[in-house]
């Protein structure tokens, strides 16, 4: 932190004994660093927040290459983000959400819906088998709603 503050990338403010660190938004580095963080770590918090506002979702996960990289599996930078939604949200609202997320994250966001009973029960369905066998990153939908 001290190096980033010294480089004027971060700012520091003391509030009593607490050290409050914030991003310096007035530097030329702010936008490129923000973009880099959004592309690498942004899908998890951004998709959690977007999906938390959509009715009819019981659970949601990121799967595929992004989940694999996040879980430490080596490989190339993911070109897209695959999202599994468990529940019965409105399909049009879910499509609009995926489009918005794609714009914000600057990569394609693909959303696949599955009924809660299909997700909860064992299945020979190839898609569900494949998703269950690979890394999954759970999206925290309720935290954004205070639950």
C-alpha positions as CSV (number, residue, x, y, z in Angstrom):
1,X,0.0,0.0,0.0
2,X,2.8,2.4,0.9
3,X,4.3,2.0,-2.6
4,X,1.0,2.6,-4.3
5,X,0.4,5.7,-2.2
6,X,3.9,6.9,-2.9
7,X,3.2,6.4,-6.6
8,X,0.0,8.4,-6.2
9,X,-2.1,5.6,-7.5
10,X,-3.9,5.3,-4.1
11,X,-4.7,8.0,-1.5
12,X,-4.5,7.7,2.2
13,X,-6.6,9.4,4.9
14,X,-6.3,8.9,8.6
15,X,-9.5,8.8,10.6
16,X,-8.5,8.4,14.2
17,X,-6.3,5.3,14.3
18,X,-7.9,4.0,11.1
19,X,-6.1,4.2,7.8
20,X,-8.6,4.7,4.9
21,X,-7.2,3.8,1.5
22,X,-8.9,4.9,-1.7
23,X,-8.2,4.9,-5.4
24,X,-6.9,8.2,-6.9
25,X,-9.4,8.9,-9.7
26,X,-7.6,12.0,-10.8
27,X,-4.6,10.2,-12.3
28,X,-4.0,9.0,-15.9
29,X,-3.5,5.5,-14.5
30,X,-7.0,5.3,-12.9
31,X,-9.0,4.2,-16.0
32,X,-6.5,1.6,-17.3
33,X,-6.1,0.1,-13.9
34,X,-9.8,0.1,-13.3
35,X,-10.3,-1.6,-16.7
36,X,-7.7,-4.2,-15.8
37,X,-9.4,-5.0,-12.5
38,X,-12.8,-5.1,-14.0
39,X,-11.7,-7.6,-16.7
40,X,-9.8,-9.9,-14.3
41,X,-11.8,-9.7,-11.0
42,X,-14.9,-7.8,-12.0
43,X,-17.3,-10.6,-13.1
44,X,-17.8,-11.9,-9.6
45,X,-18.9,-8.8,-7.8
46,X,-20.6,-7.2,-10.8
47,X,-22.7,-10.3,-11.8
48,X,-23.6,-10.9,-8.1
49,X,-24.9,-7.4,-7.8
50,X,-26.8,-7.5,-11.1
51,X,-28.4,-10.9,-10.5
52,X,-29.3,-10.0,-6.9
53,X,-31.9,-7.5,-8.2
54,X,-33.6,-10.0,-10.5
55,X,-36.6,-12.0,-9.1
56,X,-36.9,-15.7,-9.5
57,X,-33.3,-16.7,-9.0
58,X,-32.5,-19.2,-6.3
59,X,-28.7,-19.6,-7.0
60,X,-26.2,-18.5,-9.6
61,X,-22.7,-19.6,-10.6
62,X,-19.9,-18.7,-13.0
63,X,-18.7,-21.8,-14.7
64,X,-16.4,-22.5,-17.7
65,X,-13.0,-20.9,-18.4
66,X,-13.5,-17.9,-16.1
67,X,-14.4,-20.1,-13.1
68,X,-11.4,-22.3,-13.9
69,X,-8.9,-19.4,-14.0
70,X,-10.4,-18.0,-10.8
71,X,-10.0,-21.4,-9.1
72,X,-6.3,-21.6,-10.2
73,X,-6.5,-23.8,-13.2
74,X,-3.9,-22.5,-15.7
75,X,-4.9,-21.5,-19.2
76,X,-5.5,-18.5,-21.4
77,X,-7.4,-15.4,-20.4
78,X,-11.1,-16.2,-20.8
79,X,-12.9,-14.5,-23.8
80,X,-16.3,-14.7,-22.1
81,X,-18.1,-15.4,-18.9
82,X,-20.5,-18.3,-18.6
83,X,-23.2,-18.0,-15.9
84,X,-25.6,-20.7,-14.7
85,X,-28.8,-19.4,-13.2
86,X,-30.9,-21.8,-11.1
87,X,-34.5,-20.6,-10.9
88,X,-37.2,-19.2,-13.0
89,X,-36.4,-15.5,-13.7
90,X,-38.1,-13.7,-16.6
91,X,-36.2,-14.8,-19.7
92,X,-36.4,-11.3,-21.3
93,X,-35.0,-9.6,-18.1
94,X,-32.3,-12.2,-17.9
95,X,-31.3,-11.6,-21.5
96,X,-31.2,-7.8,-20.9
97,X,-29.1,-8.4,-17.8
98,X,-26.6,-10.5,-19.8
99,X,-26.4,-7.7,-22.5
100,X,-25.8,-5.1,-19.8
101,X,-23.1,-7.3,-18.1
102,X,-21.4,-7.9,-21.4
103,X,-21.1,-4.1,-22.0
104,X,-19.9,-3.4,-18.5
105,X,-17.4,-6.3,-18.3
106,X,-16.3,-5.7,-22.0
107,X,-16.6,-9.4,-22.8
108,X,-19.5,-11.6,-23.7
109,X,-21.6,-12.9,-20.8
110,X,-23.6,-16.1,-21.6
111,X,-26.4,-17.0,-19.3
112,X,-27.9,-20.5,-19.1
113,X,-31.0,-21.1,-17.1
114,X,-31.9,-24.3,-15.3
115,X,-34.9,-25.2,-13.2
116,X,-34.2,-25.7,-9.5
117,X,-35.4,-29.4,-9.5
118,X,-33.1,-30.2,-12.5
119,X,-30.2,-28.7,-10.6
120,X,-31.0,-30.4,-7.4
121,X,-31.4,-33.9,-8.8
122,X,-28.8,-36.2,-10.3
123,X,-28.9,-36.0,-14.0
124,X,-27.4,-37.7,-17.1
125,X,-28.0,-34.5,-19.1
126,X,-24.6,-33.8,-20.6
127,X,-24.6,-30.0,-20.0
128,X,-25.4,-30.4,-16.2
129,X,-22.9,-33.2,-15.9
130,X,-20.2,-31.1,-17.5
131,X,-20.9,-28.0,-15.4
132,X,-20.9,-30.1,-12.2
133,X,-17.6,-31.7,-12.9
134,X,-15.7,-28.4,-13.5
135,X,-14.9,-25.5,-11.2
136,X,-17.9,-23.4,-10.2
137,X,-17.8,-19.9,-8.6
138,X,-20.9,-19.2,-6.6
139,X,-22.4,-15.7,-7.0
140,X,-23.4,-14.1,-3.7
141,X,-26.9,-12.9,-4.5
142,X,-28.2,-12.2,-1.1
143,X,-25.4,-10.2,0.3
144,X,-26.2,-7.2,-1.9
145,X,-29.8,-7.4,-0.6
146,X,-28.7,-7.3,3.0
147,X,-29.8,-11.0,3.6
